[in-house]
Amino acid sequence: MKAILVDDEVHCTESLAILLRQYCPHVDVVGKYNRAEEALAVLNESTFDVLFLDIEMPVYNGFDILNRLTNKSFEVIFTTAYDQFAVKAFKYSAFDYLLKPIDGQELKACVDKLSEKQQHSDLQNQLNFLRTLLVKDQQAPQKIALPTTMGLEYVNVADIIRCESDSNYTRIFLKDPVPTLICRTLKEVEELLEGANFARVHHSYLINLDHLRKYVRSDGGYVVMSDGSEVAVSRSRKDVLNNLLKVRSFRN
């Protein structure tokens, strides 16, 4: 895997190169650039797999650089010190990102995730979606980009009925009977959908409370969703679900 590093601070590109050698020896750093103008001059002419790109830079920021490229057949990992809202926007748009100062294990996990992809994402649509999220009010976006093995699928959060763990992947169930398999763990999906009225009812299941049709309380019990599916509720999650439902129930 060939990588290019772009950051206006020399110590950032140097330290990232060191971390890549240590944690991702299969990644070959073929270029390091600390001036946006210098990077632009070579990015369109170079053949590489992944661009590690800082966002806040003088003259051209990371978005400006990407918008000026004609060659977009590569993956992008943003390196950023943005706040938590912006980080949530990165997740919703399915961009990979690393928070500064970069941690070696997080770097390795990020690169490993890229290696699992079968083809490049639609970078321009992905970038446009991210920019839209970043300029909106700090609230949960209405749409999410699902990173599948074939690219990106944009769906309305409200249309997600439930999510089911499948090892390091998650199956997203919408109104379509065929679930969408995404390259994210259920824990990552749960963190992403925090505040969007979802509840973790089992170590393997996350449900959209807006699609809950029935809760059968026996032992841990189970819930029936709007698509007719039955989802088990674990004993350890029963109290959490009950507390969430109290807010939505009639008072005695």
C-alpha positions as YAML, in Angstrom:
chain: A
units: angstrom
residues:
- id: 1
  name: MET
  ca: [0.00, 0.00, 0.00]
- id: 2
  name: LYS
  ca: [1.47, 3.35, -1.09]
- id: 3
  name: ALA
  ca: [0.81, 6.45, 1.02]
- id: 4
  name: ILE
  ca: [1.34, 10.21, 0.70]
- id: 5
  name: LEU
  ca: [1.40, 12.45, 3.79]
- id: 6
  name: VAL
  ca: [0.34, 16.11, 3.66]
- id: 7
  name: ASP
  ca: [0.54, 18.38, 6.71]
- id: 8
  name: ASP
  ca: [1.84, 21.92, 7.07]
- id: 9
  name: GLU
  ca: [3.81, 20.93, 10.19]
- id: 10
  name: VAL
  ca: [7.02, 19.01, 9.49]
- id: 11
  name: HIS
  ca: [7.01, 17.21, 12.84]
- id: 12
  name: CYS
  ca: [3.53, 15.82, 12.01]
- id: 13
  name: THR
  ca: [4.56, 14.20, 8.72]
- id: 14
  name: GLU
  ca: [7.79, 12.93, 10.26]
- id: 15
  name: SER
  ca: [6.12, 11.40, 13.32]
- id: 16
  name: LEU
  ca: [3.36, 9.86, 11.18]
- id: 17
  name: ALA
  ca: [5.97, 8.29, 8.89]
- id: 18
  name: ILE
  ca: [7.69, 6.80, 11.94]
- id: 19
  name: LEU
  ca: [4.41, 5.41, 13.27]
- id: 20
  name: LEU
  ca: [3.59, 3.87, 9.88]
- id: 21
  name: ARG
  ca: [6.96, 2.12, 9.77]
- id: 22
  name: GLN
  ca: [6.42, 0.80, 13.28]
- id: 23
  name: TYR
  ca: [2.75, -0.21, 13.18]
- id: 24
  name: CYS
  ca: [2.01, -0.61, 9.45]
- id: 25
  name: PRO
  ca: [5.23, -1.89, 7.81]
- id: 26
  name: HIS
  ca: [3.32, -2.85, 4.65]
- id: 27
  name: VAL
  ca: [2.58, 0.85, 4.01]
- id: 28
  name: ASP
  ca: [5.19, 2.52, 1.80]
- id: 29
  name: VAL
  ca: [5.37, 6.29, 2.27]
- id: 30
  name: VAL
  ca: [6.12, 7.58, -1.24]
- id: 31
  name: GLY
  ca: [5.79, 11.29, -0.48]
- id: 32
  name: LYS
  ca: [5.72, 13.80, 2.40]
- id: 33
  name: TYR
  ca: [4.65, 17.40, 1.79]
- id: 34
  name: ASN
  ca: [4.38, 20.37, 4.15]
- id: 35
  name: ARG
  ca: [3.11, 22.97, 1.69]
- id: 36
  name: ALA
  ca: [-0.28, 22.59, 0.06]
- id: 37
  name: GLU
  ca: [0.93, 24.11, -3.22]
- id: 38
  name: GLU
  ca: [3.79, 21.61, -3.38]
- id: 39
  name: ALA
  ca: [1.42, 18.71, -2.68]
- id: 40
  name: LEU
  ca: [-1.03, 19.83, -5.39]
- id: 41
  name: ALA
  ca: [1.72, 19.83, -7.97]
- id: 42
  name: VAL
  ca: [2.40, 16.12, -7.53]
- id: 43
  name: LEU
  ca: [-0.82, 14.49, -6.28]
- id: 44
  name: ASN
  ca: [-2.48, 14.43, -9.70]
- id: 45
  name: GLU
  ca: [0.61, 12.86, -11.25]
- id: 46
  name: SER
  ca: [1.28, 10.26, -8.56]
- id: 47
  name: THR
  ca: [-0.03, 6.72, -8.21]
- id: 48
  name: PHE
  ca: [-0.83, 5.86, -4.62]
- id: 49
  name: ASP
  ca: [-3.47, 4.18, -2.46]
- id: 50
  name: VAL
  ca: [-4.09, 6.44, 0.53]
- id: 51
  name: LEU
  ca: [-3.64, 10.12, 1.34]
- id: 52
  name: PHE
  ca: [-3.10, 11.16, 4.97]
- id: 53
  name: LEU
  ca: [-4.33, 14.74, 4.86]
- id: 54
  name: ASP
  ca: [-4.32, 17.52, 7.44]
- id: 55
  name: ILE
  ca: [-7.38, 19.80, 7.28]
- id: 56
  name: GLU
  ca: [-6.27, 23.15, 8.66]
- id: 57
  name: MET
  ca: [-3.39, 24.42, 6.50]
- id: 58
  name: PRO
  ca: [-2.43, 27.85, 5.15]
- id: 59
  name: VAL
  ca: [-3.25, 28.82, 1.53]
- id: 60
  name: TYR
  ca: [-5.26, 25.66, 0.79]
- id: 61
  name: ASN
  ca: [-6.94, 23.55, 3.47]
- id: 62
  name: GLY
  ca: [-7.54, 19.83, 3.08]
- id: 63
  name: PHE
  ca: [-10.93, 20.30, 1.41]
- id: 64
  name: ASP
  ca: [-9.44, 22.81, -1.06]
- id: 65
  name: ILE
  ca: [-6.74, 20.34, -2.02]
- id: 66
  name: LEU
  ca: [-9.23, 17.54, -2.69]
- id: 67
  name: ASN
  ca: [-11.49, 19.83, -4.72]
- id: 68
  name: ARG
  ca: [-8.55, 20.82, -6.94]
- id: 69
  name: LEU
  ca: [-7.56, 17.26, -7.78]
- id: 70
  name: THR
  ca: [-8.60, 15.49, -10.95]
- id: 71
  name: ASN
  ca: [-7.11, 12.21, -9.74]
- id: 72
  name: LYS
  ca: [-9.37, 10.93, -6.94]
- id: 73
  name: SER
  ca: [-8.77, 7.20, -7.21]
- id: 74
  name: PHE
  ca: [-7.42, 6.85, -3.68]
- id: 75
  name: GLU
  ca: [-8.66, 6.69, -0.09]
- id: 76
  name: VAL
  ca: [-8.40, 9.63, 2.31]
- id: 77
  name: ILE
  ca: [-7.59, 9.55, 6.01]
- id: 78
  name: PHE
  ca: [-7.95, 12.99, 7.57]
- id: 79
  name: THR
  ca: [-5.59, 13.91, 10.39]
- id: 80
  name: THR
  ca: [-7.33, 16.44, 12.56]
- id: 81
  name: ALA
  ca: [-7.63, 18.15, 15.92]
- id: 82
  name: TYR
  ca: [-11.31, 19.01, 15.35]
- id: 83
  name: ASP
  ca: [-13.83, 18.99, 18.20]
- id: 84
  name: GLN
  ca: [-16.28, 16.21, 18.97]
- id: 85
  name: PHE
  ca: [-19.08, 17.52, 16.75]
- id: 86
  name: ALA
  ca: [-16.79, 17.55, 13.72]
- id: 87
  name: VAL
  ca: [-15.59, 14.06, 14.59]
- id: 88
  name: LYS
  ca: [-19.22, 12.88, 14.56]
- id: 89
  name: ALA
  ca: [-19.59, 14.44, 11.11]
- id: 90
  name: PHE
  ca: [-16.59, 12.44, 9.88]
- id: 91
  name: LYS
  ca: [-18.25, 9.28, 11.15]
- id: 92
  name: TYR
  ca: [-21.60, 10.08, 9.53]
- id: 93
  name: SER
  ca: [-19.86, 10.68, 6.19]
- id: 94
  name: ALA
  ca: [-17.85, 7.44, 6.56]
- id: 95
  name: PHE
  ca: [-14.51, 9.18, 6.17]
- id: 96
  name: ASP
  ca: [-11.63, 7.65, 8.04]
- id: 97
  name: TYR
  ca: [-9.87, 10.06, 10.37]
- id: 98
  name: LEU
  ca: [-7.19, 10.19, 13.05]
- id: 99
  name: LEU
  ca: [-7.20, 12.63, 15.94]
- id: 100
  name: LYS
  ca: [-3.95, 14.38, 16.76]
- id: 101
  name: PRO
  ca: [-1.75, 13.43, 18.50]
- id: 102
  name: ILE
  ca: [-2.00, 10.20, 16.51]
- id: 103
  name: ASP
  ca: [-1.97, 6.95, 18.44]
- id: 104
  name: GLY
  ca: [-0.12, 4.01, 16.90]
- id: 105
  name: GLN
  ca: [-2.80, 1.42, 17.62]
- id: 106
  name: GLU
  ca: [-5.54, 3.66, 16.22]
- id: 107
  name: LEU
  ca: [-3.41, 4.20, 13.13]
- id: 108
  name: LYS
  ca: [-3.01, 0.46, 12.66]
- id: 109
  name: ALA
  ca: [-6.76, -0.14, 13.07]
- id: 110
  name: CYS
  ca: [-7.52, 2.61, 10.55]
- id: 111
  name: VAL
  ca: [-5.12, 1.19, 7.94]
- id: 112
  name: ASP
  ca: [-6.36, -2.37, 8.52]
- id: 113
  name: LYS
  ca: [-9.91, -1.16, 7.85]
- id: 114
  name: LEU
  ca: [-8.81, 0.32, 4.53]
- id: 115
  name: SER
  ca: [-7.21, -2.96, 3.54]
- id: 116
  name: GLU
  ca: [-10.60, -4.68, 3.83]
- id: 117
  name: LYS
  ca: [-12.24, -2.46, 1.22]
- id: 118
  name: GLN
  ca: [-12.75, -4.03, -2.19]
- id: 119
  name: GLN
  ca: [-12.79, -0.77, -4.12]
- id: 120
  name: HIS
  ca: [-12.42, 2.98, -3.64]
- id: 121
  name: SER
  ca: [-15.34, 5.01, -2.32]
- id: 122
  name: ASP
  ca: [-16.99, 7.79, -4.30]
- id: 123
  name: LEU
  ca: [-14.66, 10.45, -2.93]
- id: 124
  name: GLN
  ca: [-16.41, 13.52, -4.38]
- id: 125
  name: ASN
  ca: [-19.88, 12.60, -3.09]
- id: 126
  name: GLN
  ca: [-18.38, 11.62, 0.23]
- id: 127
  name: LEU
  ca: [-16.56, 14.96, 0.47]
- id: 128
  name: ASN
  ca: [-19.67, 16.97, -0.46]
- id: 129
  name: PHE
  ca: [-21.66, 15.12, 2.19]
- id: 130
  name: LEU
  ca: [-19.02, 15.83, 4.85]
- id: 131
  name: ARG
  ca: [-18.89, 19.53, 4.02]
- id: 132
  name: THR
  ca: [-22.67, 19.74, 4.28]
- id: 133
  name: LEU
  ca: [-22.56, 18.16, 7.73]
- id: 134
  name: LEU
  ca: [-19.79, 20.45, 8.97]
- id: 135
  name: VAL
  ca: [-21.67, 23.65, 8.15]
- id: 136
  name: LYS
  ca: [-24.97, 22.54, 9.71]
- id: 137
  name: ASP
  ca: [-26.04, 23.19, 13.27]
- id: 138
  name: GLN
  ca: [-24.52, 20.90, 15.87]
- id: 139
  name: GLN
  ca: [-27.26, 18.29, 15.84]
- id: 140
  name: ALA
  ca: [-27.53, 14.70, 14.69]
- id: 141
  name: PRO
  ca: [-27.64, 14.65, 10.87]
- id: 142
  name: GLN
  ca: [-30.65, 13.14, 9.14]
- id: 143
  name: LYS
  ca: [-28.55, 11.01, 6.81]
- id: 144
  name: ILE
  ca: [-25.63, 8.65, 7.23]
- id: 145
  name: ALA
  ca: [-23.15, 7.16, 4.75]
- id: 146
  name: LEU
  ca: [-22.87, 3.40, 5.21]
- id: 147
  name: PRO
  ca: [-19.42, 2.06, 4.24]
- id: 148
  name: THR
  ca: [-20.09, -1.23, 2.47]
- id: 149
  name: THR
  ca: [-17.53, -3.43, 0.76]
- id: 150
  name: MET
  ca: [-18.78, -2.07, -2.57]
- id: 151
  name: GLY
  ca: [-18.61, 1.64, -1.70]
- id: 152
  name: LEU
  ca: [-20.99, 3.97, 0.15]
- id: 153
  name: GLU
  ca: [-24.74, 3.81, 0.60]
- id: 154
  name: TYR
  ca: [-26.51, 6.96, 1.83]
- id: 155
  name: VAL
  ca: [-29.61, 6.30, 3.96]
- id: 156
  name: ASN
  ca: [-31.95, 8.24, 6.24]
- id: 157
  name: VAL
  ca: [-31.23, 7.53, 9.90]
- id: 158
  name: ALA
  ca: [-35.00, 7.33, 10.53]
- id: 159
  name: ASP
  ca: [-35.24, 4.43, 8.07]
- id: 160
  name: ILE
  ca: [-32.84, 2.23, 10.05]
- id: 161
  name: ILE
  ca: [-34.95, -0.33, 11.94]
- id: 162
  name: ARG
  ca: [-32.26, -2.32, 13.70]
- id: 163
  name: CYS
  ca: [-28.59, -3.24, 13.61]
- id: 164
  name: GLU
  ca: [-27.07, -6.66, 14.20]
- id: 165
  name: SER
  ca: [-23.47, -7.52, 15.01]
- id: 166
  name: ASP
  ca: [-21.56, -9.82, 12.66]
- id: 167
  name: SER
  ca: [-18.06, -10.02, 14.15]
- id: 168
  name: ASN
  ca: [-16.18, -6.91, 12.93]
- id: 169
  name: TYR
  ca: [-19.10, -6.00, 10.65]
- id: 170
  name: THR
  ca: [-22.67, -4.88, 11.26]
- id: 171
  name: ARG
  ca: [-25.85, -5.71, 9.38]
- id: 172
  name: ILE
  ca: [-28.12, -2.69, 8.97]
- id: 173
  name: PHE
  ca: [-31.81, -3.56, 8.53]
- id: 174
  name: LEU
  ca: [-33.93, -1.01, 6.67]
- id: 175
  name: LYS
  ca: [-37.35, -1.37, 5.06]
- id: 176
  name: ASP
  ca: [-35.62, -3.33, 2.31]
- id: 177
  name: PRO
  ca: [-35.73, -7.03, 3.33]
- id: 178
  name: VAL
  ca: [-32.07, -7.47, 2.37]
- id: 179
  name: PRO
  ca: [-29.80, -6.01, 5.10]
- id: 180
  name: THR
  ca: [-26.77, -3.88, 4.31]
- id: 181
  name: LEU
  ca: [-23.45, -5.21, 5.62]
- id: 182
  name: ILE
  ca: [-21.09, -2.41, 6.65]
- id: 183
  name: CYS
  ca: [-17.43, -2.37, 7.63]
- id: 184
  name: ARG
  ca: [-18.01, -1.17, 11.20]
- id: 185
  name: THR
  ca: [-18.45, -2.93, 14.54]
- id: 186
  name: LEU
  ca: [-21.76, -2.63, 16.38]
- id: 187
  name: LYS
  ca: [-20.00, -0.61, 19.07]
- id: 188
  name: GLU
  ca: [-18.91, 1.93, 16.46]
- id: 189
  name: VAL
  ca: [-22.44, 2.09, 15.06]
- id: 190
  name: GLU
  ca: [-23.87, 2.57, 18.56]
- id: 191
  name: GLU
  ca: [-21.47, 5.47, 19.23]
- id: 192
  name: LEU
  ca: [-22.31, 7.01, 15.87]
- id: 193
  name: LEU
  ca: [-26.08, 6.87, 16.46]
- id: 194
  name: GLU
  ca: [-25.90, 8.19, 20.03]
- id: 195
  name: GLY
  ca: [-28.64, 10.75, 20.52]
- id: 196
  name: ALA
  ca: [-30.68, 9.46, 17.56]
- id: 197
  name: ASN
  ca: [-33.12, 7.40, 19.68]
- id: 198
  name: PHE
  ca: [-31.39, 4.02, 19.35]
- id: 199
  name: ALA
  ca: [-31.01, 1.51, 22.18]
- id: 200
  name: ARG
  ca: [-28.55, -1.35, 22.67]
- id: 201
  name: VAL
  ca: [-30.82, -4.17, 23.90]
- id: 202
  name: HIS
  ca: [-28.30, -7.00, 23.56]
- id: 203
  name: HIS
  ca: [-24.58, -7.32, 22.96]
- id: 204
  name: SER
  ca: [-25.47, -8.23, 19.37]
- id: 205
  name: TYR
  ca: [-28.44, -5.92, 18.72]
- id: 206
  name: LEU
  ca: [-29.14, -2.20, 18.46]
- id: 207
  name: ILE
  ca: [-32.70, -1.05, 17.75]
- id: 208
  name: ASN
  ca: [-34.40, 2.16, 16.64]
- id: 209
  name: LEU
  ca: [-37.01, 2.92, 19.31]
- id: 210
  name: ASP
  ca: [-39.13, 4.72, 16.72]
- id: 211
  name: HIS
  ca: [-39.60, 1.34, 15.01]
- id: 212
  name: LEU
  ca: [-40.45, -0.55, 18.21]
- id: 213
  name: ARG
  ca: [-43.93, -2.08, 18.02]
- id: 214
  name: LYS
  ca: [-44.08, -4.42, 21.04]
- id: 215
  name: TYR
  ca: [-42.02, -5.29, 24.11]
- id: 216
  name: VAL
  ca: [-42.70, -8.73, 25.62]
- id: 217
  name: ARG
  ca: [-41.37, -8.77, 29.18]
- id: 218
  name: SER
  ca: [-40.50, -12.36, 30.03]
- id: 219
  name: ASP
  ca: [-37.10, -13.12, 31.52]
- id: 220
  name: GLY
  ca: [-35.01, -10.67, 29.48]
- id: 221
  name: GLY
  ca: [-37.82, -10.61, 26.98]
- id: 222
  name: TYR
  ca: [-37.85, -9.58, 23.37]
- id: 223
  name: VAL
  ca: [-39.06, -6.72, 21.20]
- id: 224
  name: VAL
  ca: [-41.02, -6.80, 17.97]
- id: 225
  name: MET
  ca: [-39.96, -4.26, 15.38]
- id: 226
  name: SER
  ca: [-41.88, -2.54, 12.58]
- id: 227
  name: ASP
  ca: [-40.61, -5.10, 10.04]
- id: 228
  name: GLY
  ca: [-42.03, -7.94, 12.15]
- id: 229
  name: SER
  ca: [-38.64, -9.13, 13.38]
- id: 230
  name: GLU
  ca: [-38.19, -10.28, 16.97]
- id: 231
  name: VAL
  ca: [-35.06, -9.11, 18.78]
- id: 232
  name: ALA
  ca: [-33.92, -10.60, 22.07]
- id: 233
  name: VAL
  ca: [-33.38, -8.34, 25.07]
- id: 234
  name: SER
  ca: [-30.61, -9.52, 27.37]
- id: 235
  name: ARG
  ca: [-31.14, -9.49, 31.15]
- id: 236
  name: SER
  ca: [-28.30, -7.01, 31.58]
- id: 237
  name: ARG
  ca: [-29.99, -4.55, 29.17]
- id: 238
  name: LYS
  ca: [-33.54, -4.96, 30.44]
- id: 239
  name: ASP
  ca: [-33.39, -2.12, 32.98]
- id: 240
  name: VAL
  ca: [-31.80, 0.25, 30.45]
- id: 241
  name: LEU
  ca: [-34.59, -0.44, 27.95]
- id: 242
  name: ASN
  ca: [-37.28, -0.09, 30.62]
- id: 243
  name: ASN
  ca: [-35.92, 3.31, 31.67]
- id: 244
  name: LEU
  ca: [-35.84, 4.52, 28.06]
- id: 245
  name: LEU
  ca: [-39.42, 3.36, 27.50]
- id: 246
  name: LYS
  ca: [-40.71, 5.03, 30.67]
- id: 247
  name: VAL
  ca: [-40.09, 8.40, 29.04]
- id: 248
  name: ARG
  ca: [-42.26, 7.35, 26.10]
- id: 249
  name: SER
  ca: [-45.09, 5.75, 28.11]
- id: 250
  name: PHE
  ca: [-48.40, 6.92, 29.58]
- id: 251
  name: ARG
  ca: [-48.22, 7.75, 33.28]
- id: 252
  name: ASN
  ca: [-50.15, 5.65, 35.75]
...
